[in-house]
Amino acid sequence: MPNHIIQTTWRLRWLKVVVLLCIGLVFQAKIALGAATDSAVVTITEKSASVVLNNGLLSAEIDKANGNVLAVVYNGISMLASPGYLNWHAGDEDSDFKDHGSTYGRIGNGQFSIVADPASNGGELVEISIGQKALGPNQPFGVELHYVLRRGESGLYAFVVFTHEKGQPGGEISQIRWLFRLKDEVYDFMAIDDQRRRVMPPSDAPTKALAPKESLMITAGPFKGMMVDKYHDFADAGEHFVHGWIGREKQVGCWIVSGSTEDQNGGPTKQFNTAHFGRILMKIFSCSHYGASNVVVGTEEWRKLYGPCLLYFNAGQDADGLWADAKKKAEAERFAWPYSWMRHPLYPLIAERATVSGKLELKDPQDPAASPTNAWVGLAAPSPDWQQQSNNYQYWIRADAEGRFTIPNVRPGKYTLYSFVDGVMDEFRRDGVEVAKGQTLDLPSLRWIPRRNGRQLWQIGTPDRTAKEFRHGDDYRQWGLWLQYPKDFPNGVNFVIGKSHERTDWNYAQVNVGQGKNAFGTTWTILFDLDALPGSGTATLRIALAAATKADLEITLNGRAIGQIQTGHDSAMIRAGIHGQYSQTDIRFGASLLKKGRNQLTLTQHAGGNVQKSIMYDCLRLEVDDRSAAK
């Protein structure tokens, strides 16, 4: 064998030995480190005004008077730029487009207690609480904030209990949040979901506030011209379980992880804040943004437990790796729910909860393609509309391709089962679902025949509770999009059935034109042809709104007024949303108003004086029942 081959072979063998030795040393180091961290017991150290919780992986210092998280150290790095805190808004946070009548609530001189002492449970976990009783008419709610640090867990759990005693003055809560501001020198990259992950400007970047005030433009430096707006990073609650920040240089991540959405108000389509400019990271426990309801309590007794959620830390990978690990952690937390280590009377464990299953059988004679695939199926109170429920718990799951579903971990109680699915302009409802402790409930046949008011003449949009199929419906997270309307539609929206296209010829929102008090409404026109008269029956114009803000919509057909819709407000358009509070209105009129040949339907939004007043359509459908007499 030639000498150079012998030398190369010898070198490769030695290289292999060295690599194997290195791998062995690294593996042994990992085992040693893992054994050290896994065996590290949880401790609590009391100071005069605070306590330090430590499990060998991280330490957290917490103020005993107000529950603020004063400091967190993980992987040898101090994480917080300022203390993390819990606060809530009592009152109407967003009335008439501005903060009005809202009082910020925080725990003040709270009662501190050690609920679970690691000295008595072998160092497995520590739980502390900081509680505060109701403070009077302006703050009629008792608040109890809990923190839990577990052995071997690189994260701090938190949950909060709000109570209202019978006979106390009534009150409202518009928002409850747990908020952190992270260090700029550690974190620079924000991750909301797979689509929204990006480098963020430093917290001290100079900004200019636009309208709304949360819309900020960076005015100098490498990020000059960039828009940052917290509403651009809201997320629908239904399938959102993790968001956070990454420090790319230090290879660390800080995340809010949720194991369940049962405590969230407003159902799966409710939008919640996550993280935003300023290195802000938060968990929203309850929120009235986008038109949802406040928690509203009269003089009755009311109690609700929010959480637990997890402030989770990870390290040692690049941004993609840290994000992948955070998502994996979220899956693990969902699998572990309800947590076996939780001990609170308002938190039923697995044996006290129930499973509800069934099969949704959907059949629409006018739409053979209608399918229950991926339908949302949920359990909530029978009233009000589940979008407006905030006081209780809700449970939502996706159905499979055959309409089968299993809703796990349901608290005992009386519920209504709801369902909705893309492509169907309707909602299924089954009242009187009683769930018992520890029960496995298999519901009888759930036949869903969507309501029709006669044969369909035409339809604009796809029923999916959003305006995403319309113009700008796929790029709506940008400031000032409403200002684009006069350029995109200089002659307004004039939609011709059978010729126009939803993506290009129907705007994502019917917005006002002009600024401030000079803003005025617009008129949209729908033109459609009929080959024959439908007779003297009843026609129904079905209008499903994906969102609306203080609009006054007048509908005319061939010059005759046939209906009017006045809406509430969810501020979805101005807050860069593509949906808010879904609503549906049927406008019935005599089919004799229709004529052979060209027909003209107009939608005039009269409410002016504010650019925020707007409508987002989900779907419009004209149906006619030739056999019925108009009422």
VENMOMO-V519445 format. One record per helix or strand. SS is the DSSP state (alpha for helix, beta for strand). FROM is the first residue (numbers start at 1). TO is the last residue. If there is no record, write none. Layout:
BEGIN
SS_FROM_TO, SS_FROM_TO
END
This chain:
BEGIN
alpha_3_39, beta_43_46, beta_50_54, beta_58_63, beta_69_74, beta_77_78, beta_80_90, beta_95_95, beta_98_98, beta_103_105, beta_111_116, alpha_118_120, beta_125_132, beta_136_136, beta_139_139, beta_142_150, beta_155_164, beta_171_173, beta_175_182, beta_189_191, beta_197_199, beta_207_209, beta_215_218, beta_227_229, alpha_230_233, beta_235_236, alpha_237_239, beta_242_247, beta_252_258, beta_271_272, beta_275_276, beta_280_287, alpha_289_291, beta_295_297, beta_302_315, alpha_319_336, alpha_350_352, beta_354_362, beta_376_380, alpha_386_388, beta_395_398, beta_404_410, beta_413_420, beta_428_435, beta_440_442, beta_446_448, beta_455_460, beta_471_471, alpha_481_488, beta_494_496, alpha_502_505, beta_507_507, beta_510_510, beta_513_513, alpha_516_518, beta_520_520, beta_523_530, beta_538_549, beta_552_557, beta_560_566, beta_569_569, beta_583_590, alpha_591_593, beta_597_605, beta_614_625
END
